[in-house]
Amino acid sequence: MSVTVEKKFAVAVVYNGITKPFEVDPEEQVRALLQQAIAAFGVVTQQPHLLGLFRTNGSEVPDNESVERAGLKPGEVLLLRPSAVRGGQG
């Protein structure tokens, strides 16, 4: 008999003053949470790649890391807002 351990935990994302809860898996990419948040808030933009998730201290959560490697914790509140300019190497 095998037992599946549920590793998911809840975080909150705030956009335009509205807070929504999200369940995340420590092994999933932050980019997946970002995409879920963009869809859940119905953000319509021609350039969704310009949005990012930020901690309340203003630091951006790297979207190319796993939730665990990015250091997200249960109950953490993140802000969905425009990111720093992203582009190729100069």
Rosetta blueprint (number, residue, H / E / L):
1 M L
2 S L
3 V L
4 T L
5 V L
6 E L
7 K L
8 K L
9 F E
10 A E
11 V E
12 A E
13 V E
14 V E
15 Y E
16 N L
17 G L
18 I E
19 T E
20 K E
21 P E
22 F E
23 E E
24 V E
25 D L
26 P L
27 E L
28 E L
29 Q E
30 V H
31 R H
32 A H
33 L H
34 L H
35 Q H
36 Q H
37 A H
38 I H
39 A H
40 A H
41 F L
42 G L
43 V L
44 V L
45 T L
46 Q L
47 Q L
48 P H
49 H H
50 L H
51 L E
52 G E
53 L E
54 F E
55 R E
56 T L
57 N L
58 G L
59 S L
60 E E
61 V L
62 P L
63 D L
64 N L
65 E L
66 S E
67 V L
68 E L
69 R L
70 A L
71 G L
72 L L
73 K L
74 P L
75 G L
76 E L
77 V E
78 L E
79 L E
80 L E
81 R E
82 P E
83 S L
84 A L
85 V L
86 R L
87 G L
88 G L
89 Q L
90 G L
